[in-house]
Amino acid sequence: ARTFDFGEYYSKDKGLLGLMPYEKAPNHEYNKAWDRADDSSPVGNARKCHFCLHRIERGLLPQCVTTCMGRATYFGDANDPKSLVSELIGKPNVMRLKEELGTDPRVYYLT
């Protein structure tokens, strides 16, 4: 899938979720600026997951967590040692994709 650069989603100093509004984000495809007049995204383009920031701000869990029938998705504060997420990612069977590239992924996979 093609992607657009929607800017930085995470505050590096605090580790908190931050989001640049899509209408203000720089967008380039094949080194050409993309016209955002109607604020639509062409079909087939991927956007970064922002963990449903609009839901988190209202005190709700991301949609993927609430709709996962197998209850295989967890969301929480990894910096809180008392949280379930912190406990889960502290186990030896955890991986993060392409961590070696320095992208600081926020998604952990339990294997």
Backbone as CSV, one residue per row, in Angstrom:
resi,resn,N_x,N_y,N_z,CA_x,CA_y,CA_z,C_x,C_y,C_z
1,ALA,0.841,-1.182,0.000,0.000,0.000,0.000,0.881,1.238,0.000
2,ARG,0.477,2.227,-0.744,1.206,3.494,-0.743,0.892,4.232,0.548
3,THR,1.806,5.040,0.977,1.579,5.802,2.201,1.918,7.264,1.981
4,PHE,1.385,8.107,2.821,1.715,9.522,2.835,2.353,9.839,4.165
5,ASP,3.189,10.870,4.191,3.819,11.305,5.430,2.848,12.205,6.175
6,PHE,2.245,11.689,7.230,1.297,12.477,8.010,1.954,13.084,9.236
7,GLY,3.268,13.167,9.236,3.962,13.832,10.324,4.222,12.904,11.497
8,GLU,4.789,13.490,12.538,5.162,12.724,13.719,3.962,12.574,14.646
9,TYR,3.707,11.364,15.098,2.551,11.095,15.947,2.895,11.054,17.427
10,TYR,4.165,10.964,17.758,4.524,10.779,19.152,5.477,11.867,19.607
11,SER,5.233,12.397,20.761,6.127,13.362,21.380,7.322,12.588,21.912
12,LYS,8.491,12.820,21.355,9.678,12.058,21.735,10.065,12.293,23.194
13,ASP,9.847,13.507,23.706,10.289,13.803,25.062,9.380,13.208,26.127
14,LYS,8.100,13.089,25.865,7.168,12.584,26.871,6.667,11.178,26.569
15,GLY,6.826,10.712,25.327,6.332,9.399,24.957,4.830,9.348,24.818
16,LEU,4.194,10.514,24.777,2.740,10.569,24.683,2.292,10.682,23.241
17,LEU,1.067,10.298,23.025,0.486,10.382,21.701,0.215,11.830,21.348
18,GLY,0.691,12.245,20.213,0.404,13.573,19.696,-0.004,13.409,18.251
19,LEU,-0.823,14.262,17.737,-1.319,14.065,16.389,-1.407,15.382,15.657
20,MET,-0.814,15.416,14.468,-0.956,16.574,13.605,-2.226,16.363,12.789
21,PRO,-3.139,17.337,12.771,-4.371,17.160,11.990,-4.054,16.838,10.528
22,TYR,-4.800,15.922,9.941,-4.550,15.513,8.564,-4.542,16.700,7.607
23,GLU,-5.424,17.676,7.848,-5.502,18.801,6.920,-4.286,19.719,6.994
24,LYS,-3.473,19.596,8.046,-2.274,20.426,8.171,-0.999,19.650,7.867
25,ALA,-1.108,18.357,7.702,0.072,17.521,7.508,0.595,17.634,6.083
26,PRO,1.925,17.533,5.916,2.490,17.556,4.564,2.192,16.232,3.869
27,ASN,1.831,16.292,2.621,1.512,15.075,1.875,2.167,15.137,0.510
28,HIS,2.933,14.122,0.217,3.624,14.092,-1.064,3.534,12.685,-1.624
29,GLU,3.289,12.610,-2.885,3.291,11.324,-3.569,4.174,11.480,-4.784
30,TYR,5.162,10.640,-4.898,6.116,10.728,-5.992,6.725,12.126,-6.070
31,ASN,7.055,12.693,-4.902,7.694,14.004,-4.768,6.866,15.157,-5.319
32,LYS,5.566,14.986,-5.405,4.676,16.064,-5.828,3.687,16.329,-4.702
33,ALA,3.438,17.599,-4.425,2.471,17.940,-3.381,1.092,17.432,-3.777
34,TRP,0.356,16.960,-2.806,-0.979,16.430,-3.050,-1.996,17.490,-2.666
35,ASP,-2.929,17.774,-3.539,-3.958,18.781,-3.296,-4.936,18.264,-2.250
36,ARG,-5.062,19.006,-1.147,-5.942,18.588,-0.061,-7.194,19.444,-0.010
37,ALA,-7.610,20.017,-1.108,-8.746,20.941,-1.116,-9.988,20.338,-0.468
38,ASP,-10.298,19.096,-0.770,-11.504,18.481,-0.197,-11.182,17.557,0.980
39,ASP,-9.907,17.537,1.403,-9.456,16.748,2.548,-9.781,15.258,2.423
40,SER,-9.763,14.755,1.215,-10.002,13.323,1.034,-8.681,12.624,0.761
41,SER,-8.639,11.370,1.053,-7.458,10.567,0.793,-7.763,9.641,-0.370
42,PRO,-6.885,9.604,-1.375,-7.136,8.691,-2.495,-7.277,7.252,-2.015
43,VAL,-8.103,6.499,-2.669,-8.330,5.101,-2.317,-7.021,4.332,-2.443
44,GLY,-6.765,3.464,-1.492,-5.583,2.623,-1.543,-4.396,3.169,-0.778
45,ASN,-4.535,4.311,-0.121,-3.429,4.881,0.639,-3.594,4.571,2.116
46,ALA,-2.506,4.147,2.728,-2.533,3.813,4.151,-2.242,5.048,4.990
47,ARG,-2.867,5.127,6.138,-2.566,6.169,7.120,-1.992,5.488,8.348
48,LYS,-1.140,6.221,9.065,-0.602,5.681,10.306,-1.731,5.485,11.303
49,CYS,-1.629,4.447,12.086,-2.591,4.242,13.165,-2.264,5.209,14.285
50,HIS,-3.252,5.931,14.752,-3.044,6.832,15.889,-3.801,6.322,17.112
51,PHE,-4.098,5.026,17.083,-4.750,4.346,18.208,-6.070,5.013,18.577
52,CYS,-6.783,5.489,17.555,-8.096,6.132,17.762,-7.999,7.254,18.795
53,LEU,-7.119,8.195,18.545,-6.902,9.301,19.472,-8.209,9.991,19.850
54,HIS,-9.123,10.105,18.901,-10.415,10.742,19.186,-11.192,9.966,20.251
55,ARG,-11.018,8.650,20.309,-11.681,7.838,21.335,-10.937,7.938,22.664
56,ILE,-9.616,7.906,22.623,-8.818,7.997,23.846,-9.108,9.306,24.571
57,GLU,-9.225,10.393,23.820,-9.512,11.698,24.423,-10.858,11.712,25.144
58,ARG,-11.761,10.814,24.757,-13.072,10.714,25.421,-13.090,9.617,26.486
59,GLY,-11.929,9.033,26.766,-11.844,7.998,27.796,-12.237,6.615,27.315
60,LEU,-12.265,6.405,25.998,-12.632,5.111,25.428,-11.390,4.382,24.932
61,LEU,-11.502,3.080,24.774,-10.423,2.289,24.199,-10.452,2.407,22.681
62,PRO,-9.311,2.159,22.011,-9.310,2.140,20.548,-10.303,1.101,20.021
63,GLN,-10.834,1.345,18.855,-11.858,0.477,18.276,-11.362,-0.956,18.096
64,CYS,-10.098,-1.130,17.725,-9.579,-2.488,17.515,-9.615,-3.306,18.802
65,VAL,-9.430,-2.647,19.933,-9.455,-3.345,21.223,-10.879,-3.749,21.583
66,THR,-11.831,-2.858,21.365,-13.214,-3.149,21.756,-13.899,-4.141,20.826
67,THR,-13.422,-4.274,19.596,-14.091,-5.174,18.653,-13.374,-6.507,18.459
68,CYS,-12.225,-6.696,19.075,-11.486,-7.947,18.913,-12.234,-9.072,19.626
69,MET,-12.820,-9.978,18.839,-13.631,-11.055,19.402,-12.807,-12.027,20.240
70,GLY,-11.540,-12.191,19.897,-10.698,-13.131,20.629,-10.015,-12.524,21.837
71,ARG,-10.303,-11.263,22.111,-9.677,-10.532,23.222,-8.155,-10.671,23.183
72,ALA,-7.605,-10.524,21.987,-6.167,-10.658,21.797,-5.465,-9.311,21.729
73,THR,-6.198,-8.223,21.857,-5.628,-6.886,21.746,-5.772,-6.159,23.074
74,TYR,-4.671,-5.575,23.536,-4.665,-4.837,24.798,-4.157,-3.428,24.537
75,PHE,-4.592,-2.498,25.348,-4.155,-1.110,25.220,-3.996,-0.534,26.613
76,GLY,-2.932,0.194,26.830,-2.737,0.800,28.141,-1.421,1.536,28.234
77,ASP,-1.086,1.961,29.431,0.118,2.737,29.691,1.278,1.801,30.002
78,ALA,2.186,1.675,29.061,3.342,0.794,29.250,4.304,1.336,30.293
79,ASN,4.203,2.624,30.608,5.089,3.234,31.604,4.572,3.073,33.030
80,ASP,3.353,2.586,33.181,2.770,2.366,34.509,3.066,0.927,34.928
81,PRO,3.960,0.723,35.895,4.334,-0.646,36.270,3.175,-1.487,36.807
82,LYS,2.074,-0.857,37.207,0.921,-1.590,37.735,-0.082,-1.986,36.651
83,SER,0.131,-1.530,35.408,-0.848,-1.805,34.350,-0.661,-3.203,33.770
84,LEU,-1.740,-3.747,33.235,-1.695,-5.060,32.592,-0.750,-5.030,31.391
85,VAL,-0.792,-3.953,30.628,0.066,-3.843,29.447,1.538,-3.888,29.852
86,SER,1.891,-3.180,30.894,3.273,-3.183,31.379,3.692,-4.591,31.794
87,GLU,2.795,-5.300,32.436,3.075,-6.679,32.851,3.265,-7.581,31.630
88,LEU,2.404,-7.435,30.632,2.477,-8.283,29.442,3.752,-8.050,28.638
89,ILE,4.147,-6.785,28.466,5.335,-6.515,27.651,6.632,-6.787,28.407
90,GLY,6.526,-7.057,29.689,7.703,-7.406,30.478,8.075,-8.873,30.377
91,LYS,7.248,-9.651,29.706,7.507,-11.087,29.562,8.521,-11.330,28.440
92,PRO,9.190,-12.487,28.456,10.234,-12.752,27.454,9.720,-13.023,26.038
93,ASN,8.446,-13.290,25.874,7.927,-13.644,24.547,7.331,-12.431,23.824
94,VAL,8.006,-11.293,23.890,7.495,-10.055,23.308,8.441,-9.569,22.221
95,MET,7.873,-9.046,21.140,8.695,-8.463,20.078,8.038,-7.198,19.538
96,ARG,8.848,-6.325,18.961,8.369,-5.132,18.270,8.958,-5.172,16.870
97,LEU,8.151,-4.928,15.865,8.614,-5.009,14.484,9.573,-3.880,14.140
98,LYS,10.657,-4.237,13.492,11.665,-3.307,12.976,12.197,-2.345,14.032
99,GLU,12.284,-2.812,15.241,12.817,-2.006,16.338,14.258,-1.581,16.058
100,GLU,14.990,-2.434,15.357,16.396,-2.157,15.063,16.594,-0.957,14.137
101,LEU,15.526,-0.504,13.491,15.626,0.660,12.603,15.511,1.979,13.357
102,GLY,15.296,1.908,14.660,15.208,3.118,15.462,13.889,3.855,15.328
103,THR,12.838,3.153,14.908,11.534,3.801,14.711,10.716,3.882,15.993
104,ASP,11.202,3.282,17.064,10.527,3.299,18.363,9.061,2.873,18.254
105,PRO,8.813,1.647,17.734,7.424,1.199,17.570,6.682,1.125,18.894
106,ARG,5.401,1.462,18.866,4.573,1.458,20.070,3.680,0.218,20.155
107,VAL,3.791,-0.667,19.183,2.992,-1.892,19.166,3.903,-3.057,19.540
108,TYR,3.455,-3.833,20.501,4.195,-5.006,20.963,3.408,-6.248,20.561
109,TYR,4.130,-7.291,20.174,3.503,-8.556,19.797,3.918,-9.622,20.800
110,LEU,2.938,-10.338,21.338,3.209,-11.450,22.246,3.269,-12.709,21.407
111,THR,4.360,-13.435,21.495,4.522,-14.621,20.648,4.354,-15.895,21.441
